[in-house]
Amino acid sequence: MLGLVLTALGGLLLLGSRLPGLGRLPGDIIIQKENFTLYIPITTSILLSVLLSLVLWLLGRR
């Protein structure tokens, strides 16, 4: 069961990079200089955490 969940999460991460807006939400910090880029995905991390918590809560209700 855990293997299936991890495989599904990996697939979502691969597909998530192709979705418009994911990773570029308001609240995500991007600092770009000449040779330097700093990306801090605060809002994206919170959103993924809430979704993962919901999935794990639903799986744990069994």
N, C-alpha and C positions, 0 to 999 in steps of 0.2 A: 504494500500500500504506500509506504514511504517513497519507494522508488518511482511509483507512478506520479505522486505529488511533485517530487523533485523534477521529473521529466516534464511535467506540465508547466511548472514554473520556469524552467529553462526555455521551453518553447514560447512562453509568453514574453520572456525577456527578449528573445530574438525578434518576435513580431512587434514588440513594443517599440523597438528602435525605428520601425518603419511607420508607426502611427504618427500622424501630424499632431504636434502639441505635447506629446508625452516627453518629458525631459526638458521642456521649454515652458513650463507653467509659471504663472506669476508667483513670485516668491523664490524661484530658483535663481541662484546667484551665478553670474558669468562675468569674469574679469579677463579681458583680453589686452595683452600688450604686444610688442613686436615679436618676441620669441617665446611668449609665455601665455598660457591659457589656464585659468583656474575655474573649475565648474563645481558648484556646491548645490546639489539638487534637493533642497530642503522640502519644498512642497511635494515633489515627486516621491520622496522617501516617506513622507507622512501618508500620502495616498496609498502607496504600495503596502505600508504597514497596516493600515486600516483594512485593506482588502484581504491581506494574508491572515490577519486576526479573525476576520469574518469567516473565511474558508476553514481555518483550523477550529473555530468555535462550532461551525456546522458539522465538521467531521467528528468532533468530540462529543456531540450530543447523542451518539448512538448508544 
